[in-house]
Amino acid sequence: MIAPVVDASFLAAHPEAVLADVRWYLDGRDGYAAFEAGHLPGARWVDLETALAAHDQPATEGRHPLPSPQAFAAAMGRLGIGDRTIVVAYDDTGGLTAGRLVTMLRMLGRDAAVLNGGLAVWAADGNPIAYGPADLCEPDTFTAQPWPVDRLA
């Protein structure tokens, strides 16, 4: 398993890693609009609302309960994340939302890490920024696994 936090040098050494932009804002700002306004080259935008949360649960389950294993696997597969894909997630809120994806993947034994400093450090270090909509990606096979109950509160 890779380290839970990596930097740009890790990305340079692992060009096969999938970059996941997981921007979501509690104040209602549009995460995808933020993605279009600037993201890491080749990144895929991950919608917390549709890919990382269930919507068929009662309100007592909280704002963003975990999706079913099948729904999560389908969402990851559509993003081109497969069973052996290395994922590096980032956001612009100190890893708050990127950490959700990383935690979910690591709970299932998948290689995933948060990019240290996120988009801000990436840009401040003079790395390139891409603009516009997400590029199409080739779907991959992500096998559904039950959420490990020993890792849930």
N, CA, C and O of each residue as an XYZ file, in Angstrom:
612
protein
N       0.850     -1.180      0.000
C       0.000      0.000      0.000
C       0.894      1.241      0.000
O       1.889      1.301      0.722
N       0.528      2.220     -0.812
C       1.298      3.457     -0.874
C       1.020      4.305      0.372
O       0.069      4.058      1.114
N       1.867      5.300      0.577
C       1.681      6.209      1.713
C       0.352      6.948      1.561
O      -0.107      7.158      0.438
N      -0.269      7.343      2.662
C      -1.563      8.024      2.567
C      -1.484      9.452      2.030
O      -2.495     10.001      1.593
N      -0.313     10.051      2.056
C      -0.108     11.401      1.538
C       1.133     11.364      0.651
O       2.180     10.863      1.061
N       1.012     11.894     -0.562
C       2.134     11.906     -1.500
C       2.307     13.316     -2.054
O       1.453     14.181     -1.853
N       3.424     13.541     -2.756
C       3.675     14.857     -3.339
C       3.893     14.739     -4.846
O       3.721     13.669     -5.431
N       4.269     15.846     -5.453
C       4.436     15.890     -6.906
C       5.496     14.915     -7.391
O       5.391     14.399     -8.503
N       6.514     14.652     -6.584
C       7.547     13.704     -7.014
C       6.969     12.293     -7.153
O       7.412     11.529     -8.010
N       6.001     11.946     -6.335
C       5.335     10.648     -6.466
C       4.603     10.582     -7.805
O       4.656      9.570     -8.505
N       3.921     11.670     -8.150
C       3.199     11.694     -9.428
C       4.159     11.571    -10.596
O       3.854     10.894    -11.578
N       5.312     12.213    -10.506
C       6.301     12.113    -11.579
C       6.796     10.672    -11.727
O       7.062     10.212    -12.837
N       6.915      9.965    -10.602
C       7.384      8.579    -10.634
C       6.274      7.584    -10.980
O       6.558      6.427    -11.290
N       5.010      8.025    -10.928
C       3.856      7.154    -11.196
C       2.900      7.829    -12.184
O       1.788      8.203    -11.811
N       3.327      7.985    -13.441
C       2.463      8.660    -14.417
C       1.171      7.901    -14.704
O       0.239      8.460    -15.282
N       1.109      6.627    -14.303
C      -0.109      5.831    -14.505
C      -1.182      6.119    -13.466
O      -2.323      5.683    -13.618
N      -0.832      6.846    -12.417
C      -1.798      7.139    -11.353
C      -2.942      7.983    -11.901
O      -2.732      8.870    -12.728
N      -4.138      7.701    -11.437
C      -5.306      8.507    -11.792
C      -5.401      9.649    -10.789
O      -5.388      9.435     -9.577
N      -5.496     10.859    -11.315
C      -5.668     12.046    -10.482
C      -7.154     12.310    -10.319
O      -7.887     12.405    -11.303
N      -7.590     12.426     -9.091
C      -9.007     12.620     -8.790
C      -9.213     13.964     -8.106
O      -8.745     14.183     -6.989
N      -9.907     14.846     -8.778
C     -10.250     16.159     -8.234
C     -11.579     16.002     -7.499
O     -12.618     15.773     -8.117
N     -11.535     16.129     -6.181
C     -12.724     15.870     -5.358
C     -13.150     17.163     -4.664
O     -13.221     17.225     -3.436
N     -13.429     18.179     -5.452
C     -13.854     19.440     -4.847
C     -15.356     19.443     -4.642
O     -16.136     19.125     -5.541
N     -15.733     19.810     -3.434
C     -17.134     19.928     -3.018
C     -17.148     20.972     -1.923
O     -16.229     21.038     -1.107
N     -18.191     21.788     -1.902
C     -18.226     22.895     -0.956
C     -19.518     22.892     -0.157
O     -20.609     22.804     -0.722
N     -19.392     22.987      1.138
C     -20.535     23.046      2.036
C     -21.372     24.299      1.797
O     -22.575     24.303      2.062
N     -20.745     25.354      1.301
C     -21.468     26.612      1.080
C     -22.239     26.652     -0.239
O     -22.817     27.681     -0.587
N     -22.249     25.550     -0.965
C     -23.053     25.477     -2.181
C     -22.340     25.832     -3.465
O     -22.933     25.736     -4.539
N     -21.064     26.246     -3.387
C     -20.338     26.504     -4.628
C     -20.283     25.220     -5.458
O     -20.393     24.113     -4.929
N     -20.115     25.391     -6.731
C     -20.122     24.278     -7.678
C     -18.718     23.704     -7.839
O     -17.827     24.372     -8.364
N     -18.522     22.466     -7.388
C     -17.221     21.809     -7.485
C     -16.778     21.601     -8.923
O     -15.594     21.734     -9.233
N     -17.719     21.274     -9.807
C     -17.339     21.064    -11.205
C     -16.944     22.384    -11.869
O     -16.036     22.405    -12.701
N     -17.601     23.467    -11.520
C     -17.206     24.779    -12.056
C     -15.790     25.120    -11.595
O     -15.002     25.666    -12.367
N     -15.465     24.803    -10.351
C     -14.107     25.024     -9.847
C     -13.116     24.163    -10.632
O     -12.024     24.621    -10.970
N     -13.497     22.921    -10.919
C     -12.658     22.029    -11.714
C     -12.380     22.646    -13.080
O     -11.233     22.690    -13.523
N     -13.420     23.119    -13.740
C     -13.253     23.718    -15.072
C     -12.374     24.966    -15.035
O     -11.691     25.273    -16.012
N     -12.390     25.676    -13.925
C     -11.599     26.901    -13.790
C     -10.122     26.616    -13.538
O      -9.312     27.543    -13.559
N      -9.755     25.373    -13.303
C      -8.358     24.999    -13.138
C      -8.202     23.711    -12.364
O      -8.719     23.571    -11.256
N      -7.476     22.759    -12.962
C      -7.256     21.462    -12.327
C      -5.920     20.879    -12.778
O      -5.303     21.388    -13.713
N      -5.481     19.831    -12.128
C      -4.265     19.157    -12.545
C      -4.494     18.516    -13.912
O      -5.561     17.954    -14.157
N      -3.506     18.593    -14.803
C      -3.661     17.985    -16.125
C      -4.002     16.497    -16.022
O      -3.361     15.744    -15.289
N      -5.013     16.100    -16.766
C      -5.429     14.699    -16.791
C      -6.338     14.283    -15.655
O      -6.769     13.131    -15.599
N      -6.641     15.207    -14.741
C      -7.471     14.858    -13.584
C      -8.897     14.545    -14.013
O      -9.389     15.035    -15.029
N      -9.534     13.721    -13.211
C     -10.953     13.399    -13.379
C     -11.699     13.983    -12.195
O     -11.264     13.858    -11.050
N     -12.821     14.619    -12.475
C     -13.595     15.211    -11.391
C     -14.494     14.144    -10.777
O     -15.209     13.433    -11.483
N     -14.446     14.046     -9.463
C     -15.255     13.087     -8.716
C     -16.325     13.862     -7.966
O     -16.018     14.699     -7.118
N     -17.570     13.582     -8.280
C     -18.694     14.251     -7.632
C     -19.015     13.549     -6.317
O     -19.501     12.418     -6.308
N     -18.740     14.225     -5.213
C     -19.010     13.651     -3.899
C     -20.469     13.226     -3.780
O     -20.770     12.163     -3.237
N     -21.367     14.057     -4.286
C     -22.802     13.779     -4.141
C     -23.235     12.493     -4.846
O     -24.057     11.747     -4.313
N     -22.697     12.228     -6.028
C     -23.181     11.076     -6.802
C     -22.257      9.866     -6.739
O     -22.728      8.733     -6.844
N     -20.961     10.078     -6.570
C     -20.017      8.958     -6.589
C     -19.638      8.464     -5.198
O     -19.298      7.293     -5.028
N     -19.693      9.337     -4.210
C     -19.176      8.989     -2.885
C     -20.231      8.972     -1.792
O     -19.895      8.856     -0.613
N     -21.497      9.086     -2.162
C     -22.564      9.112     -1.159
C     -23.819      8.435     -1.691
O     -24.084      8.422     -2.893
N     -24.580      7.876     -0.766
C     -25.860      7.247     -1.113
C     -26.981      8.275     -0.988
O     -26.887      9.227     -0.213
N     -28.031      8.067     -1.756
C     -29.163      8.987     -1.697
C     -30.467      8.273     -1.373
O     -31.526      8.899     -1.333
N     -30.397      6.988     -1.145
C     -31.610      6.219     -0.863
C     -31.711      5.835      0.612
O     -32.386      4.868      0.964
N     -31.034      6.602      1.472
C     -31.015      6.317      2.898
C     -31.892      7.318      3.645
O     -32.089      8.439      3.177
N     -32.421      6.920      4.806
C     -33.194      7.880      5.605
C     -32.287      8.994      6.138
O     -31.073      8.820      6.250
N     -32.886     10.122      6.459
C     -32.134     11.279      6.939
C     -31.325     10.957      8.192
O     -30.318     11.613      8.455
N     -31.742      9.967      8.962
C     -31.011      9.591     10.172
C     -29.631      9.022      9.863
O     -28.798      8.906     10.762
N     -29.380      8.668      8.609
C     -28.078      8.120      8.218
C     -27.040      9.208      7.960
O     -25.877      8.899      7.702
N     -27.444     10.475      8.025
C     -26.509     11.582      7.852
C     -26.546     12.174      6.459
O     -27.274     11.701      5.586
N     -25.751     13.216      6.261
C     -25.749     13.959      5.005
C     -25.204     13.142      3.842
O     -25.781     13.175      2.755
N     -24.129     12.421      4.033
C     -23.482     11.679      2.952
C     -23.131     10.259      3.399
O     -21.952      9.942      3.563
N     -24.138      9.399      3.600
C     -23.814      8.022      3.969
C     -23.077      7.333      2.826
O     -23.207      7.721      1.665
N     -22.310      6.317      3.165
C     -21.569      5.591      2.129
C     -22.533      5.001      1.101
O     -23.617      4.532      1.450
N     -22.129      5.031     -0.164
C     -22.961      4.391     -1.184
C     -22.886      2.876     -1.037
O     -22.022      2.356     -0.332
N     -23.782      2.182     -1.697
C     -23.682      0.716     -1.694
C     -22.374      0.331     -2.378
O     -21.869      1.082     -3.213
N     -21.823     -0.821     -2.037
C     -20.606     -1.264     -2.717
C     -20.767     -1.310     -4.240
O     -19.834     -0.994     -4.978
N     -21.944     -1.701     -4.696
C     -22.182     -1.777     -6.138
C     -22.185     -0.386     -6.775
O     -21.610     -0.189     -7.846
N     -22.829      0.572     -6.118
C     -22.871      1.938     -6.651
C     -21.474      2.555     -6.658
O     -21.095      3.223     -7.619
N     -20.707      2.334     -5.591
C     -19.348      2.863     -5.525
C     -18.485      2.248     -6.619
O     -17.752      2.961     -7.305
N     -18.564      0.935     -6.789
C     -17.776      0.257     -7.822
C     -18.129      0.775     -9.208
O     -17.241      0.989    -10.034
N     -19.410      0.978     -9.470
C     -19.835      1.491    -10.771
C     -19.291      2.899    -11.001
O     -18.820      3.211    -12.095
N     -19.355      3.745     -9.979
C     -18.852      5.114    -10.104
C     -17.345      5.120    -10.358
O     -16.862      5.868    -11.208
N     -16.606      4.295     -9.629
C     -15.160      4.225     -9.834
C     -14.843      3.720    -11.238
O     -13.975      4.273    -11.915
N     -15.528      2.690    -11.672
C     -15.301      2.148    -13.010
C     -15.535      3.185    -14.096
O     -14.767      3.264    -15.055
N     -16.600      3.990    -13.952
C     -16.892      5.049    -14.931
C     -15.782      6.101    -14.971
O     -15.555      6.731    -16.003
N     -15.094      6.286    -13.842
C     -14.000      7.251    -13.765
C     -12.675      6.669    -14.256
O     -11.648      7.347    -14.228
N     -12.701      5.408    -14.706
C     -11.475      4.772    -15.166
C     -10.607      4.257    -14.045
O      -9.414      4.021    -14.232
N     -11.204      4.080    -12.876
C     -10.491      3.541    -11.716
C     -10.836      2.070    -11.612
O     -11.994      1.700    -11.417
N      -9.812      1.232    -11.745
C     -10.004     -0.204    -11.696
C      -9.454     -0.809    -10.426
O      -9.026     -0.100     -9.516
N      -9.471     -2.125    -10.375
C      -9.044     -2.842     -9.175
C      -7.581     -2.593     -8.806
O      -7.227     -2.667     -7.629
N      -6.736     -2.303     -9.776
C      -5.303     -2.119     -9.505
C      -4.821     -0.689     -9.775
O      -3.617     -0.446     -9.862
N      -5.741      0.234     -9.905
C      -5.385      1.624    -10.197
C      -4.860      2.325     -8.953
O      -5.419      2.193     -7.864
N      -3.784      3.068     -9.134
C      -3.300      3.968     -8.086
C      -4.065      5.276     -8.242
O      -4.139      5.827     -9.341
N      -4.628      5.770     -7.155
C      -5.407      7.006     -7.187
C      -4.752      8.036     -6.271
O      -4.422      7.748     -5.121
N      -4.572      9.242     -6.809
C      -4.101     10.365     -6.009
C      -5.187     11.432     -6.087
O      -5.472     11.969     -7.157
N      -5.779     11.728     -4.951
C      -6.893     12.673     -4.883
C      -6.428     14.000     -4.300
O      -5.503     14.059     -3.490
N      -7.093     15.057     -4.736
C      -6.783     16.381     -4.210
C      -8.058     17.225     -4.202
O      -9.069     16.872     -4.810
N      -7.974     18.338     -3.499
C      -9.052     19.324     -3.469
C      -8.415     20.677     -3.198
O      -7.204     20.833     -3.356
N      -9.201     21.639     -2.799
C      -8.642     22.943     -2.437
C      -9.105     23.356     -1.043
O      -9.186     24.541     -0.720
N      -9.404     22.350     -0.230
C      -9.866     22.611      1.140
C      -9.043     21.819      2.158
O      -9.578     21.348      3.162
N      -7.760     21.675      1.899
C      -6.884     21.002      2.853
C      -7.038     19.498      2.913
O      -6.644     18.879      3.901
N      -7.596     18.901      1.888
C      -7.747     17.452      1.846
C      -9.049     16.939      2.424
O      -9.246     15.727      2.518
N      -9.935     17.828      2.811
C     -11.187     17.431      3.448
C     -12.009     16.480      2.582
O     -12.398     15.406      3.040
N     -12.273     16.864      1.344
C     -13.103     16.011      0.490
C     -12.279     14.967     -0.238
O     -12.768     13.864     -0.483
N     -11.042     15.284     -0.591
C     -10.163     14.291     -1.222
C      -9.941     13.124     -0.261
O      -9.866     11.970     -0.682
N      -9.839     13.431      1.019
C      -9.630     12.398      2.022
C     -10.766     11.397      2.084
O     -10.549     10.234      2.424
N     -11.969     11.830      1.763
C     -13.102     10.897      1.765
C     -12.890      9.803      0.730
O     -13.043      8.622      1.042
N     -12.540     10.175     -0.496
C     -12.298      9.172     -1.528
C     -11.133      8.271     -1.143
O     -11.211      7.051     -1.287
N     -10.068      8.866     -0.660
C      -8.892      8.080     -0.283
C      -9.240      7.093      0.826
O      -8.850      5.927      0.760
N      -9.959      7.541      1.830
C     -10.363      6.649      2.922
C     -11.213      5.498      2.407
O     -11.003      4.346      2.788
N     -12.173      5.809      1.543
C     -13.049      4.764      1.007
C     -12.240      3.726      0.228
O     -12.454      2.524      0.384
N     -11.321      4.185     -0.603
C     -10.504      3.254     -1.385
C      -9.570      2.442     -0.495
O      -9.443      1.230     -0.674
N      -8.924      3.089      0.449
C      -7.976      2.384      1.328
C      -8.698      1.365      2.222
O      -8.141      0.316      2.543
N      -9.942      1.677      2.624
C     -10.709      0.697      3.408
C     -10.883     -0.599      2.636
O     -10.993     -1.674      3.225
N     -10.908     -0.491      1.314
C     -11.089     -1.668      0.461
C      -9.760     -2.253      0.005
O      -9.734     -3.154     -0.834
N      -8.657     -1.750      0.550
C      -7.343     -2.292      0.224
C      -6.754     -1.756     -1.068
O      -5.838     -2.365     -1.622
N      -7.256     -0.633     -1.561
C      -6.781     -0.058     -2.825
C      -5.713      0.998     -2.555
O      -5.724      1.659     -1.517
N      -4.796      1.145     -3.502
C      -3.751      2.151     -3.400
C      -4.331      3.533     -3.683
O      -4.744      3.820     -4.807
N      -4.360      4.373     -2.680
C      -4.891      5.720     -2.825
C      -4.205      6.638     -1.822
O      -3.869      6.231     -0.709
N      -4.007      7.882     -2.239
C      -3.352      8.871     -1.385
C      -3.920     10.251     -1.682
O      -4.500     10.492     -2.741
N      -3.739     11.148     -0.723
C      -4.075     12.557     -0.887
C      -2.808     13.267     -1.367
O      -1.710     12.981     -0.888
N      -2.964     14.188     -2.310
C      -1.842     15.000     -2.769
C      -1.557     16.062     -1.715
O      -2.420     16.885     -1.407
N      -0.365     16.044     -1.170
C       0.029     16.970     -0.117
C      -0.123     18.418     -0.585
O       0.503     18.831     -1.561
N      -0.945     19.171      0.108
C      -1.157     20.573     -0.214
C      -2.193     20.822     -1.292
O      -2.587     21.964     -1.526
N      -2.637     19.761     -1.951
C      -3.690     19.881     -2.950
C      -3.337     20.801     -4.098
O      -2.172     20.969     -4.458
N      -4.369     21.384     -4.656
C      -4.229     22.241     -5.836
C      -3.364     23.468     -5.547
O      -2.599     23.898     -6.410
N      -3.476     24.027     -4.360
C      -2.732     25.247     -4.034
C      -1.228     25.019     -4.095
O      -0.509     25.811     -4.704
N      -0.748     23.961     -3.479
C       0.698     23.688     -3.480
C       1.159     23.295     -4.879
O       2.235     23.702     -5.316
N       0.352     22.509     -5.580
C       0.683     22.120     -6.951
C       0.935     23.379     -7.798
O       1.956     23.479     -8.477
N       0.009     24.326     -7.752
C       0.137     25.552     -8.545
C       1.280     26.426     -8.042
O       2.035     26.975     -8.844
N       1.416     26.561     -6.723
C       2.473     27.402     -6.152
C       3.861     26.894     -6.515
O       4.805     27.679     -6.607
N       3.989     25.600     -6.719
C       5.272     25.010     -7.099
C       5.556     25.144     -8.597
O       6.561     24.629     -9.087
N       4.669     25.836     -9.324
C       4.891     26.087    -10.739
C       4.497     24.948    -11.658
O       4.865     24.939    -12.833
N       3.757     23.993    -11.136
C       3.297     22.882    -11.968
C       2.172     23.345    -12.881
O       1.478     24.313    -12.570
N       1.986     22.663    -14.004
C       0.963     23.106    -14.958
C      -0.460     22.924    -14.430
O      -0.742     22.028    -13.634
N      -1.335     23.796    -14.894
C      -2.763     23.741    -14.583
C      -3.507     23.598    -15.903
O      -3.180     24.269    -16.881
N      -4.496     22.732    -15.929
C      -5.353     22.562    -17.109
C      -6.681     23.257    -16.833
O      -7.070     23.461    -15.682
N      -7.365     23.614    -17.914
C      -8.631     24.325    -17.799
C      -9.670     23.659    -18.675
O      -9.340     22.977    -19.644
N     -10.929     23.864    -18.324
C     -12.010     23.347    -19.137
C     -12.583     22.055    -18.588
O     -12.244     21.629    -17.485
N     -13.463     21.432    -19.377
C     -14.148     20.228    -18.906
C     -13.204     19.032    -18.788
O     -12.100     19.027    -19.333
N     -13.665     18.042    -18.074
C     -12.899     16.814    -17.898
C     -12.773     16.083    -19.228
O     -13.714     16.046    -20.022
N     -11.612     15.506    -19.457
C     -11.412     14.669    -20.633
C     -12.177     13.368    -20.454
O     -12.371     12.903    -19.331
N     -12.600     12.797    -21.537
C     -13.233     11.478    -21.469
C     -12.188     10.458    -21.047
O     -11.015     10.575    -21.401
N     -12.611      9.474    -20.302
C     -11.676      8.436    -19.891
C     -12.260      7.069    -20.236
O     -13.472      6.896    -20.370
N     -11.372      6.128    -20.372
C     -11.770      4.756    -20.664
C     -12.269      4.115    -19.365
O     -11.533      4.087    -18.378
N     -13.503      3.600    -19.345
C     -13.984      2.918    -18.131
C     -13.092      1.731    -17.781
O     -12.414      1.177    -18.647
N     -13.098      1.352    -16.532
C     -12.317      0.220    -16.052
C     -13.207     -0.636    -15.159
O     -14.323     -0.244    -14.819
N     -12.709     -1.793    -14.790
C     -13.461     -2.711    -13.934
C     -13.030     -2.539    -12.487
O     -11.870     -2.765    -12.142
N     -13.959     -2.144    -11.660
C     -13.746     -2.005    -10.223
C     -14.707     -2.985     -9.567
O     -15.923     -2.817     -9.647
N     -14.172     -3.991     -8.931
C     -14.989     -5.041     -8.335
C     -15.617     -4.554     -7.031
O     -14.922     -4.054     -6.147
N     -16.923     -4.702     -6.920
C     -17.628     -4.305     -5.696
C     -17.208     -5.206     -4.543
O     -17.113     -6.424     -4.691
N     -16.961     -4.593     -3.408
C     -16.644     -5.307     -2.168
C     -17.474     -4.699     -1.049
O     -17.728     -3.494     -1.047
N     -17.896     -5.523     -0.099
C     -18.632     -4.956      1.043
C     -17.734     -4.000      1.843
O     -16.526     -4.207      1.951
N     -18.342     -2.973      2.390
C     -17.587     -2.083      3.274
C     -17.182     -2.882      4.506
O     -18.028     -3.549      5.102
N     -15.915     -2.834      4.904
C     -15.475     -3.619      6.061
C     -16.049     -3.050      7.366
O     -15.695     -1.949      7.785
N     -16.928     -3.811      7.989
C     -17.633     -3.322      9.181
C     -16.681     -2.998     10.328
O     -17.001     -2.166     11.176
N     -15.515     -3.644     10.365
C     -14.556     -3.365     11.435
C     -13.883     -1.998     11.268
O     -13.165     -1.553     12.164
N     -14.106     -1.333     10.141
C     -13.511     -0.031      9.899
C     -14.541      1.100      9.952
O     -14.217      2.256      9.681
N     -15.762      0.765     10.297
C     -16.836      1.759     10.349
C     -17.263      1.969     11.788
O     -17.274      1.037     12.592
N     -17.618      3.219     12.102
C     -18.094      3.518     13.455
C     -19.538      3.061     13.593
O     -20.137      3.218     14.657
